[in-house]
Each structure stands twice: as structure tokens, then as C-alpha cells.
Amino acid sequence: MSLSQQSNIYARDGKTLLATFYSQNRVVVPLEEISPWMQKAIVAVEDRRFWDHHGVDGEGLLSAAYTNLTSDSSPGASTLTQQLVKNTLLQAAENEGDDEAIEDATEVSLPRKIREWRLALALEQNLDEQARRHV
């Protein structure tokens, strides 16, 4: 699956940037080009228990549910794996121009979250099995 990225238009000299067009302002960068410190910072900020759960953070879910029920705040409880699942489904729907799938991938509902939980758990299980085979 290809990700939507920005397109740059250069002058004839090949150096002078004339314009940048995008529907999503994204530049794909290989993991090797991202500082290990940045990788650790993202995990620390986005999913501090990333290494302790298997795709779904039960403790984070309960905490977010309690906060949502007892205050005006609405923190999220999505793990990095769940975010990957959601964004992958959304990008695939956008690539296909499937408005119904786009709506399904972005609706705020318990069935969507449950679908993401199941897919996140399956993805991490699959990755764990692959890692064990290559050790």
C-alpha cells in the first residue's frame, strides 16, 4: 500500500522549489533515518506501556474509560499498534476511494474500537510468531 505524500514542483534548474502540493503533508522516511532517541521519545509519549502489552493496553483502557465517565476530559487509550491498524485501514480506504470504508475507519463507536482491538492483538501475535521463527 502506498502512502499519500507531498509532491514538489521544481524550476528547470532542478533546485528552486516552486510549489508543494498534497492532500496529506507526509514524507515517508525509512526507520533507519529516524534517530533512536526520537523513536524512544515517540513510544514514551504515545504508548508508554508499549513493551508490556500485546496490542491493547487494558490498564490504559480502564483509565481512559473512568476519566471519560467522570469528567469532561476524553483521553484516548489507543496503543501504537491500534493507531497503526486504524491508519492502515483509513489509508487503504482512501487509496480505493471507498467512502463507506473511510467512514467505518473513522467513526467514533465501540464496534470500531473492538475491531481495532482484535486486529491489533492479531497483528502483534503474528509479529511475535515471526520474530520467534527468526531467532
GILIN-V466346 format. One record per residue. RES is the residue in one small letter. OMEGA is omega in whole degrees, 0 to 359 (NA if undefined). D_LAST is the distance of its C-alpha to the last C-alpha in Angstrom with 1 decimal. Layout:
res,omega,d_last
RES,OMEGA,D_LAST
RES,OMEGA,D_LAST
This chain:
res,omega,d_last
m,179,27.9
s,179,29.8
l,175,30.7
s,179,34.4
q,177,35.0
q,175,38.1
s,180,40.2
n,176,42.2
i,182,45.5
y,175,46.5
a,182,50.0
r,181,50.8
d,178,49.8
g,183,46.2
k,185,46.0
t,180,48.3
l,180,46.6
l,183,49.1
a,174,47.4
t,180,44.1
f,177,43.8
y,167,41.2
s,172,41.0
q,184,37.9
n,185,37.7
r,172,34.1
v,181,32.5
v,181,28.8
v,177,26.9
p,182,23.4
l,181,21.1
e,181,21.0
e,179,24.8
i,181,24.8
s,175,25.1
p,178,22.3
w,177,25.3
m,178,26.4
q,180,23.1
k,180,23.3
a,180,27.0
i,178,26.5
v,181,24.0
a,183,26.5
v,187,29.4
e,189,28.2
d,189,25.8
r,177,25.8
r,183,23.8
f,185,21.1
w,185,18.3
d,181,20.1
h,182,20.9
h,177,19.1
g,179,21.3
v,182,24.7
d,181,26.2
g,180,28.7
e,178,30.2
g,178,30.8
l,180,32.2
l,179,34.7
s,179,35.7
a,179,36.4
a,179,38.3
y,180,40.4
t,179,41.2
n,182,42.1
l,187,44.4
t,181,46.1
s,177,46.7
d,180,47.2
s,178,43.8
s,180,41.1
p,176,37.7
g,178,34.7
a,182,31.7
s,175,29.2
t,175,25.7
l,179,24.1
t,177,22.3
q,178,25.8
q,177,27.3
l,179,24.8
v,182,25.7
k,182,29.4
n,177,29.4
t,178,27.6
l,181,30.1
l,181,33.0
q,178,32.0
a,179,31.7
a,179,35.1
e,178,36.7
n,180,35.5
e,184,37.1
g,184,40.2
d,184,39.8
d,180,42.0
e,179,41.3
a,176,37.5
i,178,38.1
e,178,40.3
d,183,37.8
a,185,35.0
t,182,37.3
e,177,39.6
v,183,39.7
s,177,39.3
l,178,37.5
p,178,36.5
r,180,34.7
k,180,32.9
i,177,31.9
r,179,30.6
e,178,28.5
w,181,27.2
r,181,26.2
l,179,24.5
a,178,22.7
l,180,21.3
a,179,20.3
l,181,18.7
e,177,16.5
q,179,15.7
n,180,14.7
l,177,12.5
d,180,10.8
e,178,10.3
q,180,9.0
a,179,6.5
r,180,5.4
r,184,5.7
h,179,3.8
v,NA,0.0
